[in-house]
Amino acid sequence: MTLDVNVLVPCAMGGILNNKTIPKIKAKIICGTANNLLLDEKTDGLLLKEHNILYAPDFIANAGGIINVYHEINGYNIDNVLKDIEKIYDRVLEIFEISDENNITTHKAAMVYANKVLEEGIE
């Protein structure tokens, strides 16, 4: 966690990003697939922002699994699965834009995005 790297990719344990670990992180980007990477969504999200660490919320970065399950339930076609999984990249960029435009954490921006999808629907 304290190595001088560009990207930190935590993929095993939740709660690993917290007020004790974040100040020691040298990476400028965090994008991992472990669930619930932030120990406290509000305070740790703000701490990442204060340390200028770009954080891709875990529930967006690891959305491929739930996308696959959705397709298993609704008629599996690998081409459709891959098409939907490929959208994750653009969704992450959109979340970063929401974060920048509203001066909010990327975690909060992901929640804003998710609520928009629930209200309006999205492809």
Order of alpha helices (4+ residues) and beta strands (2+ residues): beta-beta-alpha-beta-alpha-alpha-alpha-alpha-alpha
